[in-house]
Amino acid sequence: MHKRYYKLFKKYLKLYDLQKHITKLKKTHRYAFLKTLGSQTLQDLTERIDKAFKKFFNKQAKLPRFKKVANYKSFTFKSQIDKKTGLNKGVGFAIKDNVVSFNGYSYKFIKTYAFIGKVKTLTIKRDNTGDYFLCLVCELENNPNKQTACDKSVGFDFGLKTFLTGSDHTKIESPLFFSKYLPLIKRISRNLSKKIKGSNNFKKAKKKLTQLHQKIKCLRTDFFHKLALKLSREYQTIFIEDLNMKAMQKLWGRKVSDLAFSEFVKILENKANVVKIDRFYPSSKTCSNCLFVNEEINKDLRKIGKTDEEREYHCKHCGLVIDRDLNAAINIHRVGASKP
């Protein structure tokens, strides 16, 4: 409807009007199935559509496309608040032990974490392999403090050769899971291309490829969570650069995607005190000893640096010779620590 309204009037349809129209559709015979979803679930869907069109009108994204029911991978139950009393009337679902109930049905699930606090929303998600997950948002009375064991701080430089280089000479390599499984991905992809599209063999081969990609994603996420937890326990404050990952991906493509630095930063921010410095600060060009800025460095943005000489920073002013990632990390730590 939102798309049709835009084509007719070239205007933005307000969220209230969209929700009002959904209420009318529920009363028709054709869309009577919408009643089975629950009002809070439909409200969440309209909010997603509204968010997508707001991005389009703000020129942050393209015009949203129609999504088939089979391609819709999640739906959400929200808490219902009584407007008069302000109390929670219920969330449209119930969880007891390892059983979740909603819409008159009950389902067992594997409980991996204990639920703490009041459950505000429940999202049912389906991944590409067909597995279902419960995602809960809980309200805590007191937010838990982020785990820190000492008052140390560190600056980290993100690199294509070394995933993270610390100002305290720490070096952390990325397992590069995608590169590791790339030969297998290519072999399964070639096998898939030989199948007749829509056949059972095609579906089996496609599922096998999807499961492999899901495995890579899970391995990477697990590595990020363990690394972020380790760093949060070792350092009180972590300084990093606010990098433009989209620009880096255009230059180096698959390499940057495999490292997935943006995904790691999001996880790290949830576990540790992270401070970002300005992305335009020349951390790679500045000497960490005398602060001389060498404008000749990084003129060729595509050059990663394969030889030892290319991997080192040579200061023309004080003669310092140092690993360029370590040099950048020291600069990041100095600038970050000097912030008020």
KETOR-455436 format. One record per atom (N, C-alpha, C, CB): x, y, z; residue in three letters. Coordinates in pm, whole numbers, plus 50000, padded with zeros to 5 digits. Glycine has a CB too. Layout:
! KETOR-455436
XYZALA;...
! end
This chain:
! KETOR-455436
500824988050000MET;500005000050000MET;500865012650000MET;499075000050121MET;501885012650084HIS;502795024150094HIS;503425027049958HIS;503905021450200HIS;503815016549888LYS;504455017949757LYS;503455023549655LYS;505015004449709LYS;502205018549659ARG;501175023249568ARG;500855038049594ARG;499895014749582ARG;500825041749721TYR;500545055649760TYR;501635064849706TYR;500435056949913TYR;502885060249714TYR;504005068249664TYR;503925069949512TYR;505345061749703TYR;503565059149440LYS;503475059849294LYS;502365069349249LYS;503235045949235LYS;501275069849327LEU;500145078449290LEU;500375093049326LEU;498895073449359LEU;500895095549447PHE;500975109249497PHE;502395114449519PHE;500235110149626PHE;503405105449508LYS;504805109349532LYS;504985115549670LYS;505275119149424LYS;504225110649766LYS;504285115849902LYS;504535104650002LYS;502985123249936LYS;504875108750122TYR;505135099250231TYR;503835096350306TYR;506205104850329TYR;503525083550324LEU;502325079550397LEU;502675078150546LEU;501755066150341LEU;501955085550629LYS;502265085550772LYS;501985071950834LYS;501445096350843LYS;502725069050940LEU;502605056251008LEU;501185054151062LEU;503625055351122LEU;500595064551116TYR;499235063451172TYR;498235059351064TYR;498805076851234TYR;498335065450946ASP;497425062250836ASP;497625048050786ASP;497615072150720ASP;498875043550785LEU;499175029850742LEU;498575019750840LEU;500695027750730LEU;498725022250969GLN;498175013251070GLN;496645013351069GLN;498685017151209GLN;496085024851039LYS;494625026051029LYS;494085017650914LYS;494215040851011LYS;494825017750803HIS;494415009950685HIS;494544994950712HIS;495245013950562HIS;495584990950786ILE;495774976850821ILE;494584971850903ILE;497104974850901ILE;494074980350993THR;492914976751075THR;491694974050987THR;492594987851176THR;491534981950881LYS;490424979850788LYS;490594966850709LYS;490304991750691LYS;491834964050668LEU;492104951950590LEU;491784939350670LEU;493574951750546LEU;492024939750800LYS;491774928050886LYS;490294923950886LYS;492224930951029LYS;489424933550857LYS;487974930850858LYS;487474924850727LYS;487224943750887LYS;488314925050623THR;487934919350494THR;488204904350491THR;488684926450379THR;487484897350402HIS;487644882750392HIS;489024879150337HIS;486544876850302HIS;489514887050242ARG;490794884050176ARG;491964884650274ARG;491044893850061ARG;491924894250366TYR;493044896050459TYR;492674892250602TYR;493514910550456TYR;491714883150617ALA;491294878850751ALA;492424871750826ALA;490084869550740ALA;493394866150751PHE;494514858950814PHE;495374868250900PHE;495384852350708PHE;495274881350877LEU;496064890850955LEU;495664890751103LEU;495894904950898LEU;494444886151132LYS;493984885751270LYS;494784875751354LYS;492504882051275LYS;495334865551287THR;496094855351360THR;497444860551410THR;496314843151271THR;497924871651354LEU;499234876751391LEU;499234884751521LEU;499764885351281LEU;498104890951554GLY;498084899151675GLY;498404913651642GLY;499074893851778GLY;497774922851714SER;497904937151683SER;499334942251701SER;496964945151769SER;500034937351806GLN;501384942151833GLN;502374937651725GLN;501854937251969GLN;502154925551672THR;503014920551565THR;502814928651438THR;502714905651538THR;501554931551405LEU;501264939751286LEU;501804953951303LEU;499754940251259LEU;501724959051425GLN;502264972451453GLN;503764972851428GLN;501954976651597GLN;504454962351469ASP;505894961651446ASP;506214961051297ASP;506494949451517ASP;505414953651220LEU;505634952651075LEU;505444966151007LEU;504674942351013LEU;504404973551048THR;504184986850990THR;505304996451027THR;502824992451036THR;505854994951147GLU;506975003451189GLU;508225000551105GLU;507285001351338GLU;508424987851069ARG;509554984250983ARG;509394990550844ARG;509674968950970ARG;508154989750791ILE;507884995750659ILE;508085010850664ILE;506444992450612ILE;507585016950772ASP;507725031450789ASP;509195035550796ASP;506985036050915ASP;509995027750867LYS;511425030550879LYS;512125029650744LYS;512075020750979LYS;511755019550664ALA;512355017750532ALA;512015029350439ALA;511885004550470ALA;510765034050443PHE;510375045250356PHE;510955058450404PHE;508855046150349PHE;511145059950534LYS;511805072050585LYS;513235072950533LYS;511795072150740LYS;513925061650530LYS;515285061350475LYS;515275065050327LYS;515915047450494LYS;514245060250255PHE;514135063350112PHE;513905078250090PHE;512995055250049PHE;512995084250166PHE;512695098450149PHE;513845107350198PHE;511415102050224PHE;514665102150288ASN;515855109550333ASN;517075106750245ASN;516185106050477ASN;516835099350136LYS;517875095950037LYS;519015087750098LYS;518435108649974LYS;518655079250192GLN;519635070350255GLN;519555056150201GLN;519425070150406GLN;518495053350124ALA;518315039950067ALA;517425040849944ALA;517705030150173ALA;517355029649871LYS;516495028949753LYS;515045026349794LYS;516985017949655LYS;514135027349696LEU;512725024849721LEU;512535010349767LEU;511875027749594LEU;511915008149883PRO;511724994449932PRO;510944985849833PRO;511004994650067PRO;511364973449820ARG;510694964049730ARG;509714955349807ARG;511724955349656ARG;508734950049735PHE;507754941049796PHE;508454928149837PHE;506584938149698PHE;508164923549956LYS;508784911350007LYS;507714900450019LYS;509474913750144LYS;508004888849961LYS;507084877549969LYS;507044872250113LYS;507504866349871LYS;505954865450144VAL;505784859650278VAL;506914849950309VAL;504424852650290VAL;507314842150208ALA;508374832050228ALA;509714838450261ALA;508514823450103ALA;509904851050217ASN;511184857950241ASN;511184866050370ASN;511494867050124ASN;510034866650438TYR;509964874050564TYR;510484865050675TYR;508514878950595TYR;511544869250743LYS;512274860150832LYS;512064862550981LYS;513724861150803LYS;511224872251016SER;511024874651159SER;509714882051185SER;512184882551217SER;509184880151305PHE;508054888151352PHE;508214889951502PHE;506684881351316PHE;507604900651554THR;507874904851692THR;506584906351773THR;508644917951693THR;506624901851897PHE;505574904451994PHE;506084915252089PHE;505174891452073PHE;505264925552112LYS;505664936452201LYS;504814936352328LYS;505524950052130LYS;505354942952430SER;504584944652553SER;503414953952527SER;505474950152668SER;502274951052589GLN;501094959552575GLN;500884967152706GLN;499824951052539GLN;500934980452696ILE;500814988852815ILE;499404994752824ILE;501875000152814ILE;498774993552940ASP;497454999452963ASP;497605014652971ASP;496804993753093ASP;496915021852884LYS;497055036452879LYS;496565043253007LYS;496295041952759LYS;495575037353072LYS;495015043453193LYS;495915041153314LYS;493625037953221LYS;496325028753334THR;497105025353454THR;498605025953431THR;496735011553501THR;499035024653303GLY;500455024453272GLY;501115011253302GLY;501155035253347GLY;500295000953335LEU;500824987853369LEU;500894978853247LEU;499984981253478LEU;501734968653256ASN;501894959053147ASN;500714949353147ASN;503244951353161ASN;499934949253037LYS;498774940353028LYS;499144926352982LYS;497754946252932LYS;500334924552933GLY;500744911552878GLY;501464913652747GLY;499524902252858GLY;502194903652704VAL;503024905152584VAL;502564896352469VAL;504454901952618VAL;501414889552485GLY;500894881352376GLY;501594867952364GLY;501014888652248GLY;502454864852460PHE;503164852052459PHE;503534848452602PHE;504434852652368PHE;503904836152622ALA;504314831552756ALA;505514822352742ALA;503144824452829ALA;506454823752836ILE;507644815052837ILE;507734808352973ILE;508944823152806ILE;507774795052971LYS;507924787453094LYS;508964776553070LYS;506574781353140LYS;510044777353148ASP;511184768153131ASP;511694769052987ASP;510764753353164ASP;511564758252910ASN;512044758452772ASN;510894757152672ASN;513064747252749ASN;509724762852709VAL;508544762452622VAL;508024776652603VAL;507424753252682VAL;507804780552478VAL;507234793552447VAL;505854791352385VAL;508164801752350VAL;504864799352429SER;503494797952379SER;503014811152323SER;502544793052492SER;502384810652206PHE;501764822452146PHE;500754817752041PHE;502824831852082PHE;499714825852022ASN;498654822851924ASN;498034808951945ASN;499204823951782ASN;498004804352070GLY;497374791552099GLY;498244779452075GLY;496164790252019GLY;499514781452039TYR;500434770352014TYR;501624771252111TYR;500924770551866TYR;502204759652139SER;503384758952226SER;504534752152153SER;503054751352358SER;505744757352175TYR;506924752052107TYR;508064750652207TYR;507344761151988TYR;508784739552198LYS;509964737552281LYS;511174744052214LYS;510214722552305LYS;512114748952296PHE;513334754852243PHE;514504751552334PHE;513174770152226PHE;515704752852280ILE;516914750552359ILE;517294763652428ILE;518094745352269ILE;517294763552560LYS;517564775652637LYS;519064777052659LYS;516814775352774LYS;519664786952593THR;521124788752603THR;521514798852711THR;521674793252470THR;520594808352743TYR;520894818452844TYR;519724819652941TYR;521184832152778TYR;520014823653063ALA;518964826253162ALA;518364840053135ALA;519524825453308ALA;517044841253147PHE;516374854053125PHE;516414862253253PHE;514904851853078PHE;516944874353244ILE;517054883153360ILE;516214895653335ILE;518544887053388ILE;515354899153431GLY;514534911053418GLY;513214908453348GLY;515294921653344GLY;512474919253320LYS;511174918253253LYS;511364916953102LYS;510294930553285LYS;510664907253045VAL;510724905352900VAL;509844915852834VAL;510284890852858VAL;510434924252749LYS;509694935052683LYS;509224930952544LYS;510564947552673LYS;510094924452468THR;509704920052333THR;510264906052306THR;510204930052226THR;509564898952221LEU;510014885752175LEU;509994885952023LEU;509114874252232LEU;511124882751962THR;511224881951816THR;511534867651775THR;512304891751762THR;510724862251686ILE;510974848951629ILE;511704850951498ILE;509624840851609ILE;512904845651487LYS;513714847451366LYS;514004834051300LYS;515034854651399LYS;514014834151167ARG;514394822251090ARG;515614825551008ARG;513224817351000ARG;516664817351020ASP;517864820050940ASP;517744813450803ASP;519124815051013ASP;518774815050722ASN;518724810050584ASN;518684794750574ASN;519924815150508ASN;519084788050682THR;519084773350680THR;517754767550728THR;520224768050765THR;516844776250773GLY;515544771450820GLY;515444769350969GLY;515204758750752GLY;516494772651043ASP;516464771551190ASP;515804783951251ASP;517914769751246ASP;515094781951361TYR;514384792851426TYR;515064796651558TYR;512904789051451TYR;515024809651589PHE;515654814851711PHE;514694824251782PHE;516984822051677PHE;514804824551915LEU;514054834151996LEU;515004845252038LEU;513404827352119LEU;514624857552011CYS;515434869252052CYS;514604877352151CYS;515854878051928CYS;515084878452274LEU;514354885252379LEU;515014898452416LEU;514234876352503LEU;514194908552441VAL;514674921252495VAL;514124922352636VAL;514234933552406VAL;515034923052733CYS;514624923452875CYS;514984936852937CYS;515304911952954CYS;514124941553026GLU;514354954053097GLU;514934951053235GLU;513034962253111GLU;516104956853263LEU;516764954853391LEU;516574967153478LEU;518264951753372LEU;516424965053608GLU;516294976353700GLU;517594984053709GLU;515874971453840GLU;518704976953715ASN;520024983153718ASN;520864977253607ASN;520714981253856ASN;521414985953521ASN;522254981053413ASN;523554975453469ASN;522544992153311ASN;523944963353430PRO;525204957753481PRO;526404965353427PRO;525314942953443PRO;527394967153512ASN;528614974053470ASN;529404965253375ASN;529474978053591ASN;530084971553280LYS;530924963953188LYS;532144958753262LYS;531364972753067LYS;532514946353230GLN;533564939453306GLN;534934945553279GLN;533574924553272GLN;535564950253385THR;536934955253374THR;537714950453495THR;536954970853364THR;538914945753470ALA;539724940253579ALA;540844949753620ALA;540314926853538ALA;541104960053540CYS;542194969353571CYS;541894982853510CYS;543554963853519CYS;542804992353530ASP;542605005953479ASP;543455008653356ASP;542915016153587ASP;543874998153288LYS;544704999753168LYS;543865004653050LYS;545404986453132LYS;544505012152961SER;543865016252836SER;544795012752721SER;543525031552837SER;544235011452602VAL;545015007352485VAL;544405013252359VAL;545084991852475VAL;545265015552261GLY;544805019852129GLY;545005008452031GLY;545545032552082GLY;543995005851948PHE;544084994951851PHE;543955000551709PHE;542994984451876PHE;544844995651622ASP;544774999051480ASP;544294986951402ASP;546165004051427ASP;543284988951320PHE;542754978151237PHE;543544977351107PHE;541244980251207PHE;543954965351070GLY;544744963650949GLY;544304951650868GLY;546204962250983GLY;544704951550742LEU;544364940450653LEU;545304928650673LEU;544404945050508LEU;546544931350711LYS;547504920650738LYS;547304915050879LYS;548954925850722LYS;547274924050977THR;547034920351117THR;545704926451158THR;548194925151211THR;544794918151208PHE;543444922751240PHE;543484934551337PHE;542614911351300PHE;544174932951450LEU;544314943651548LEU;545744944451597LEU;543354941451668LEU;546284956651597THR;547614959151653THR;547454969051767THR;548614964551544THR;547894965251888GLY;547724973652005GLY;548914982652031GLY;547474965252124GLY;548654993752099SER;549725003152133SER;550694997152235SER;549135016152188SER;550294986152300ASP;551174979152394ASP;551854967152328ASP;550364974452517ASP;551954967752193HIS;552624957452111HIS;551804944452098HIS;553984954252170HIS;550544944852138THR;549684933152120THR;549324931551972THR;548394934352206THR;549394919251923LYS;548994916551785LYS;547964905351785LYS;550234912651697LYS;546834907751719ILE;545754897951712ILE;545444894951565ILE;544474903051786ILE;545584882451529GLU;545324878251392GLU;543884873451379GLU;546314867051349GLU;543294875851262SER;541954870751235SER;542054857151166SER;541144880651147SER;541204847551204PRO;541254834351140PRO;540864834650992PRO;540354824851212PRO;540204845550945LEU;539764846650805LEU;538984834050763LEU;540984848850711LEU;537864832150828PHE;537074820050807PHE;536594818550663PHE;535874820050900PHE;536204829650600PHE;535704828750462PHE;536804823950368PHE;535154842350415PHE;537984829650383SER;539114825650298SER;539474810950320SER;540354834450325SER;539334806550445LYS;539644792650479LYS;538704782950408LYS;539554790650631LYS;537424786650400TYR;536424777750339TYR;536134781150193TYR;535144778450419TYR;536844790850136LEU;536574795149998LEU;536684783749896LEU;537534806149960LEU;537714775149901PRO;537764763949804PRO;536534754949810PRO;539014755549830PRO;536034752449932LEU;534844744049949LEU;533604751349896LEU;534644740250097LEU;533524764549919ILE;532404772449868ILE;532374771949715ILE;532504787149916ILE;533534773349654LYS;533614772949507LYS;533194759249453LYS;535034776149460LYS;533604748649521ARG;533274735149475ARG;531764732649484ARG;534034724649558ARG;531154736749595ILE;529704734949612ILE;528934743849514ILE;529274738049757ILE;529444755949489SER;528794765149395SER;528824759549253SER;529484778849398SER;529954753449215ARG;530044747149082ARG;529064735549071ARG;531484742249054ARG;528954727949178ASN;528014716749181ASN;526574721749170ASN;528194708549310ASN;526274732949237LEU;524934738849232LEU;524594743749092LEU;524834750449331LEU;525564749549022SER;525314754948887SER;524974744048785SER;526534762648840SER;525334731548817LYS;525054720448725LYS;523654714548745LYS;526104709448743LYS;522994718348854LYS;521664712948883LYS;520584720848810LYS;521404713249034LYS;519464714248787ILE;518314720748723ILE;517594729148829ILE;517344710248659ILE;517424741948799LYS;516824751048896LYS;515404746548932LYS;516804765348840LYS;515144745649062GLY;513824741449110GLY;513714726649141GLY;512804744949009GLY;514694718749097SER;514664704349123SER;515054701449267SER;515604696849026SER;514804689149312ASN;515144685249449ASN;516654685549471ASN;514604671249480ASN;517414681249369ASN;518874681449379ASN;519394695749390ASN;519504674449258ASN;518734705049319PHE;519104719249325PHE;518864724649466PHE;518284727549221PHE;517714720949524LYS;517374725749659LYS;518354720249763LYS;515944721649695LYS;518734707449746LYS;519694701249839LYS;521054708049832LYS;519834686249809LYS;521524710549708ALA;522824717049689ALA;522804731349741ALA;523224716849539ALA;521684738249719LYS;521564752049766LYS;521554752649919LYS;520274758549710LYS;520864743049981LYS;520824742450127LYS;522214739650184LYS;519834731650175LYS;522964731050115LYS;524324727750159LYS;525214740150155LYS;524914716650071LYS;525074748250049LEU;525844760550037LEU;525434770650144LEU;525674766749897LEU;524134771750167THR;523614780850270THR;524114777050409THR;522084781050268THR;524124764050437GLN;524604759250567GLN;526074762250588GLN;524364744150580GLN;526844761550480LEU;528274764650490LEU;528484779450521LEU;529004760950360LEU;527734788150453HIS;527834802550480HIS;527394805650623HIS;526964810550379HIS;526374798650670GLN;525894800550807GLN;526954796150908GLN;524584792850830GLN;527654785250876LYS;528724780250963LYS;529834790650973LYS;529284766950909LYS;530224796650860ILE;531264806950858ILE;530854818850944ILE;531564811550714ILE;529604822850930LYS;529074834151007LYS;529124831251157LYS;527634837250964LYS;528724819051195CYS;528714815251337CYS;530124814551394CYS;528014801751356CYS;531054809251317LEU;532454808451361LEU;533034822351383LEU;533304800751257LEU;532744831551291ARG;533244845251301ARG;532644852351422ARG;532934853051172ARG;531334850951439THR;530654857451552THR;531164852051685THR;529144855451542THR;531374839051693ASP;531904832851815ASP;533304838151846ASP;531944817451800ASP;534134839451743PHE;535484844851761PHE;535434859251812PHE;536274844251628PHE;534524867251755PHE;534394881351795PHE;533944882651940PHE;533414888551703PHE;532974874551981HIS;532464875352118HIS;533554871552219HIS;531244866152135HIS;534294861052190LYS;535354856552281LYS;536484866852288LYS;535914842952236LYS;536834872652172LEU;537894882852169LEU;537454895452243LEU;538274886152024LEU;536214899852219ALA;535694911952285ALA;535644910152437ALA;534294915352232ALA;535244898352483LEU;535204895552626LEU;536604895752686LEU;534524882052653LEU;537554890052615LYS;538954889752660LYS;539504903952673LYS;539824881452563LYS;539264912352572LEU;539764926152574LEU;539084934452683LEU;539554932752437LEU;537784932052704SER;537054939652807SER;537574936652947SER;535564936552799SER;538124924752965ARG;538664920953095ARG;540104925953114ARG;538624905853112ARG;540794928353004GLU;542194932553012GLU;542354947753014GLU;542974926752896GLU;541394955052953TYR;541524969552941TYR;540254976552987TYR;541854973552794TYR;540444987753057GLN;539294995553101GLN;538745003952986GLN;539675004553219GLN;539635009752906THR;539235018052793THR;539985013652668THR;539485033052822THR;539255012752557ILE;539845008752429ILE;539605019752328ILE;539254995152379ILE;540685024652267PHE;540585035252166PHE;540755029252027PHE;541665046352191PHE;539845032851936ILE;539935028251797ILE;539595039751704ILE;538975016151772ILE;539905037951576GLU;539555047851475GLU;538125045651427GLU;540535047351357GLU;537435056451396ASP;536105055651336ASP;536285054351185ASP;535225068351373ASP;536515042151139LEU;536875039750999LEU;535665039850907LEU;537595026450987LEU;535905044150783ASN;534875043750678ASN;534965030150609ASN;535055055450575ASN;534225020350662MET;534335006650613MET;533785004850472MET;533624997350708MET;532785012850434LYS;532225011850299LYS;533265015550194LYS;530985020750284LYS;534025026150222ALA;535085030350130ALA;536185019850123ALA;535665043950172ALA;536525014050238MET;537555003650241MET;537104991150165MET;537904999950386MET;535814988150175GLN;535304976250106GLN;535344978049954GLN;533874973050152GLN;535134990349909LYS;535224993049765LYS;536634990849713LYS;534775007349734LYS;537624993749798LEU;539014992249758LEU;539484977849766LEU;539915001049843LEU;539144971049877TRP;539724957849902TRP;538714946449903TRP;540454957950032TRP;537424949749890GLY;536374939749869GLY;536314928449970GLY;536534933949738GLY;536504916149920ARG;536304904050000ARG;537154903750126ARG;536594891849916ARG;538344909150119LYS;539264909150234LYS;538644916350353LYS;540604915650197LYS;538064928250328VAL;537444936150435VAL;536184929250486VAL;537114950350384VAL;535414923250394SER;534184916150433SER;534504904250523SER;533424911350310SER;535604897350493ASP;535994885750572ASP;536444889850712ASP;537124878050502ASP;537124901250723LEU;537564906150854LEU;536384911250937LEU;538604917350837LEU;535384917250868ALA;534144921650934ALA;534414930251058ALA;533294909550974ALA;535224940651042PHE;535624949051155PHE;534424956451216PHE;536674959151110PHE;533474960951133SER;532304968051185SER;531484959351278SER;531424972951069SER;531334946751240GLU;530594937251324GLU;531304935251458GLU;530434923751252GLU;532634934451453PHE;533404932651576PHE;533274944851668PHE;534884930151544PHE;533304956851610VAL;533204969151690VAL;531864969751763VAL;533374981651600VAL;530774965851696LYS;529454965851760LYS;529434956551882LYS;528364961551660LYS;530034944851867ILE;530094935251978ILE;530984940552090ILE;530624921551929ILE;532114946752051LEU;533054952152150LEU;532424963452229LEU;534324957052080LEU;531634971952164GLU;530994983252231GLU;529994978552337GLU;530284992152129GLU;529424966752318ASN;528484961352417ASN;529184955552539ASN;527624950652353ASN;530464952352526LYS;531184945652634LYS;532234954552701LYS;531854933352581LYS;532714964852631ALA;533814973052684ALA;533534987852663ALA;535144969152618ALA;534344996052729ASN;534265010552712ASN;535115014452592ASN;534745018152841ASN;534465017152479VAL;535155019952353VAL;535045034852320VAL;534565011452237VAL;536175040852288VAL;536225055052248VAL;536775055752106VAL;537095063652347VAL;536015062152016LYS;536445063451877LYS;537065077151854LYS;535255061151780LYS;538155077251776ILE;538775090051741ILE;538385093651597ILE;540335089451756ILE;538565106051561ASP;538165111151430ASP;538825103151318ASP;538525125951416ASP;538005099051219ARG;538525090951108ARG;539505098651021ARG;537375085851023ARG;539475111951028PHE;540365120050944PHE;541705123151012PHE;539675133150907PHE;541885118251134TYR;543175120151200TYR;544215111351131TYR;543085116751352TYR;545365117151089PRO;546375109451012PRO;547245100551101PRO;547265118950934PRO;546655090151159SER;547395081551252SER;548525073951183SER;546445071651317SER;548345070551055SER;549385062950983SER;550515071950934SER;548765055650864SER;550225084850917LYS;551225094150864LYS;552035101050973LYS;550545104650779LYS;551525101051096THR;552155108351206THR;553175099651279THR;551095113451304THR;554335105351306CYS;555365098251383CYS;554955097951530CYS;556775105051366CYS;554955086251589SER;554545084851729SER;555595090151826SER;554265070251760SER;556805093351775ASN;557885098251860ASN;557955113551861ASN;559215092551813ASN;557995119551740CYS;558165134151732CYS;556945141351675CYS;559375137451646CYS;555905133851636LEU;554645139151582LEU;554795145651445LEU;554065149151679LEU;555885142751375PHE;556065147551238PHE;555075140251146PHE;557545145551189PHE;554415147751056VAL;553435141950964VAL;554065140250827VAL;552155150750956VAL;554185127950781ASN;554755124850650ASN;553625123450549ASN;555615111850655ASN;553425133650465GLU;552325133750369GLU;552535124250252GLU;552135147750316GLU;553745118750239GLU;554045109650127GLU;553475095650149GLU;555545108850105GLU;553115092650272ILE;552625079250305ILE;551175077650262ILE;552765076450456ILE;550855065450216ASN;549485061650179ASN;548925069250060ASN;548575063550295ASN;549805073449967LYS;549295079749847LYS;548575069549759LYS;550435086449768LYS;549135057449754ASP;548475046649682ASP;547635038849782ASP;549525037349610ASP;546315041649785LEU;545435035849885LEU;545255020849868LEU;544095042449879LEU;545515015749747ARG;545325001449722ARG;546514993149770ARG;545094999049574ARG;547604999949805LYS;548824992949844LYS;548724988349989LYS;550055001949823LYS;548684975250011ILE;548574969850146ILE;549924969550215ILE;547964955750143ILE;550974966550142GLY;552304965650200GLY;552704951250226GLY;552374973550329GLY;553444945350132LYS;553784931150144LYS;555204929050197LYS;553644924450008LYS;556144937950161THR;557514936450207THR;557684942650345THR;558504942850107THR;558784938850414ASP;559054944250549ASP;559224959350545ASP;560304937650608ASP;559844964350437GLU;560074978850425GLU;558754986350410GLU;560994981850305GLU;557824980550334GLU;556524986950317GLU;555684986350444GLU;555764980250202GLU;555984976850532ARG;555234975250657ARG;555784984050768ARG;555254960750700ARG;556854991550740GLU;557484999850843GLU;557265014750817GLU;558984996850851GLU;557255022250926TYR;557165036850917TYR;558565042550939TYR;556155042651023TYR;559035050450843HIS;560355056950852HIS;560135071950867HIS;561245053750725HIS;560515077250983CYS;560345091551008CYS;561525099350949CYS;560225094351160CYS;561215109150864LYS;562255117350801LYS;562815127750898LYS;561685124350677LYS;562095130151007HIS;562495140751099HIS;563395135651212HIS;561265147451159HIS;562965124851280CYS;563755119751393CYS;564445106451364CYS;562865118151515CYS;564155100551248GLY;564805088051208GLY;564205075451269GLY;566225088651244GLY;563035076451332LEU;562395064851393LEU;561975054651286LEU;561165069151476LEU;562275042051312VAL;561825031051226VAL;560975021851312VAL;563045023251160VAL;559695020351276ILE;558755012751358ILE;557695006451267ILE;558085021951464ILE;557124995351311ASP;556024989151238ASP;554904999351222ASP;555504976251312ASP;554395000851100ARG;553455011751075ARG;552115009851147ARG;553215013150926ARG;551684997451167ASP;550454994951242ASP;550634998351390ASP;550004980351226ASP;551794994851444LEU;552104998151583LEU;552205013251601LEU;553414991451628LEU;552815019951504ASN;552935034551507ASN;551545041051510ASN;553725039551385ASN;550635035951425ALA;549275041351421ALA;548535038651552ALA;548495035251303ALA;548735026851609ALA;548065023351735ALA;548515032351849ALA;548345008651771ALA;549805035551854ILE;550335044551958ILE;549725058451943ILE;551885045351951ILE;549605063051818ASN;548995076151792ASN;547525076351832ASN;549135079851644ASN;546815065551801ILE;545395064451837ILE;545225065051988ILE;544785051351780ILE;546105058052060HIS;546035057952207HIS;546335071752264HIS;547015047652266HIS;547325078552208ARG;547695091852258ARG;546565101852237ARG;548975096752189ARG;545995101952116VAL;544915111452085VAL;543665108252166VAL;544595111151933VAL;543345095352178GLY;542155091452254GLY;542285094652401GLY;541895076652237GLY;543465092152458ALA;543685094752601ALA;543695109652633ALA;545005088452645ALA;543995118052534SER;544045132552556SER;542665138952552SER;544945139052452SER;541645131152512LYS;540285136452507LYS;539775138752649LYS;539335126752431LYS;539005149552670PRO;538485152452805PRO;537445142052849PRO;537855166452809PRO;
! end
